[in-house]
Amino acid sequence: MKDYSKIGRTGYVFGVLGLVFKLGNTPHVIGLSCLMDALCKQLRINEAALLFHRMKSDLCCPPNIVTYGTLLKGLCSTSNSRIALNLHEQILDGTCLFGHDLVLDVVCYSTLIDGLCKDGLVIRAKELFLEMKSKSITPNVVTYSSLIDGLCREGKWDDAKALFCDMLDQGHAPNVVTFNVLINALAKMRKAKEAKELLSLMIQRGEMPDVWTYNSLMDCLYRAGNIEELKEVFTSMERKGIAADVVSYNILIKGYCKHGMIGKASKIYRKMIQNGVKPDIFTLNALLEGMLLKGRMTDVAQLRRDIVVHNLTPNSCTYNILVDGLCKNGYIQEALELFEIINVSKLKLNISTYNCLIDGLSKAGRLEKALELFGRLSSEELVANVATYTILISGLCKAGKISEANKMFVDMEKSGSTPNIVTYSILIDGFCKAGEISEAYRMFVDMEKSGTTPDIVAYSILIDGLCKAGEMSEACRMFVDMEKRGSPPNEYTFGALIHGFCQINDTQTVVQLLQVMTDRGMKLNEVIEDMVMTQLLKEDNCHKYLHLLPTFPPR
C-alpha cells in the first residue's frame, strides 16, 4: 500500500486493501495514511475525508496524528480550510468519534493557520495562534511565517511587524521564508529602503537570500522606477551565484521597457535564452509593449514569431497590447484583421480589447467602424464601461457630432455606467467648440450635482469657451471659483482669460493678469506672448503699458 501510494497508483492500493480484508486481516494505519496522502495529492479530497471518517468504524483502524495531519494538509491546500477548522473544533470538543485519541501538535496548528491565512481568514488564524499558545503548544518558525504572511496579504503591516518582533523576542530564528514574506510586503508598499534594510538584517543573521528574496526587492525597485538600482540588484544576485529565473528577467526587462531602454531590454531577453531560461508570455508582453511604444514594428513582428517558437499561448493582455500598439502606430487595418482573427478563435475577448480598437478607430477618423464594434458588444455578452463611452463621446465630439455625443452620454447614464471627470470635460469641450456655451455650462453644473469635483482641466475648458463667446464676467467668476475650490489656474487658464480680454481690447486687465502670473512664478509661453504683443500694437499709446509689463523668468 505504501509503495503504490508513492507512485500514485491508488487503484492498486484499494486492490491491496481489499486483499487485506479478504485474508481476514486489519489494515495498518501507516498504509491507510499513505493512501490518504495519495488521494490528497490527486485532489480527491472528498474520498480522503471519507476514508478518514471510516477508518475507525469500518476499517477497525483509528487514525493517528499523522493521518489527521495528512487530511488537514490536503484540505488546506485545496482552499477547504473552513472544513479543516470544523474538524479541528470537533476534535477539541470531543464530538469527533476518535477525537480523544488525538493529541494536537504544532504541525497541526501550523498547517491550519497557513490554510486559513491563504483563504483570507486571518482573524480566525490569529485566534488559533493564541489558542495553541494557551495550550502550551509553542509556535515554530513555520507558524510565525504563515501568520506573518497572512497579515501581510491583508495589508496589516504593523501587526505583521509586531508578530515578527514577538518571534525574535521568543527566541525563534526567522528563516528565509519569513524574510521573503516581509520583503515582498515592503516591495508592494514601495518601501525600498526598508526592504534593503531587512535584507541586510537577513544576511547578518546568517540566512542566505534566495532568488525569491531578490525578485521581491527587484519588484520593489521596479515599482519605484529606480532602474539603475534594479540592475545593480540583478547583477549582485548573479555575482552571489544565485541563478536568475524567468521572474527575475521579466522584472528587469519590464524596467528597461518602462524607461524606453529597448536595446538593453532586448539584450537581457537574448541573455535569458542563452542561459537556458525559457521566456513566458509575460516576457513577450513586456517586450511587445516596449517595442510598440517606440514604433519598432520589425521587432514586433519577430516577437510575434517568438511566441510561436517558444510554444507560448497569448493571453488577453497580449492582444490588448498588440491591438492598442498597432492602432497607435497607424496600423489600423492590421489591428482590425488581428481583432477578427482573435474573435473567431476560442479566446473570448474582453472589453479592454474592444476599447483599444474602438479608440484607435475613433482617433483615425473611422467613427462608423468604431460604432459598429460598439454595437457588437451585447451579442458578445460584454458590457460597455466608462472608458468605452468616453472614447466614443470624444470621437463624436471631434467629428463635430455633438448631438450624437450628448445622446451617447445619456445612454451611458441609462446603462448604469457613471461618467467620470474625463467624460464630462470632453463633452463640455465639445459643446464649447460647437458654440453651445449654455449647454456646456449646464453640463458643468450637472457634473457638480453628480458629486464629481471639477478639476483644472474642466474649469479651463469652460473659461476658454466663455471667453470666446465674450462672456467675460462669467469667465472671471469661474476663474475666482476655481481658486476657491483649490484648483489654481495654469498657463492655459490664464491664456484663455488674456485672449478674452484682448478680444474686447481691455489692455489694462491683460497687464494685470500678467502681473498675477509673475507673482505666482509662472512662465510666459509663446502663445500668450504673441497675443500680448498683438494687443499692445493695436494700442495708440502702447508706451503707456510697456513700463507696466512684468519681467518673466526665461522659458
Secondary structure, 3 states (H helix, E strand, C coil): CHHHHHCCCHHHHHHHHHHHHHCCCCCCHHHHHHHHHHHHHCCCHHHHHHHHHHHHHCCCCCCCHHHHHHHHHHHHHCCCHHHHHHHHHHHHHCCCCCHHHCCCCHHHHHHHHHHHHHCCCHHHHHHHHHHHHHCCCCCCHHHHHHHHHHHHHCCCHHHHHHHHHHHHHCCCCCCHHHHHHHHHHHHHCCCHHHHHHHHHHHHHCCCCCCHHHHHHHHHHHHHHCCHHHHHHHHHHHHHCCCCCCHHHHHHHHHHHHHCCCHHHHHHHHHHHHHCCCCCCHHHHHHHHHHHHHCCCHHHHHHHHHHHHHCCCCCCHHHHHHHHHHHHHCCCHHHHHHHHHHHHHCCCCCCHHHHHHHHHHHHHCCCHHHHHHHHHCCHHHCCCCCHHHHHHHHHHHHHCCCHHHHHHHHHHHHHCCCCCCHHHHHHHHHHHHHCCCHHHHHHHHHHHHHCCCCCCHHHHHHHHHHHHHCCCHHHHHHHHHHHHHCCCCCCHHHHHHHHHHHHHCCCHHHHHHHHHHHHHCCCCCCHHHHHHHHHHHHHCCCCHHHHCCCCCCCCC
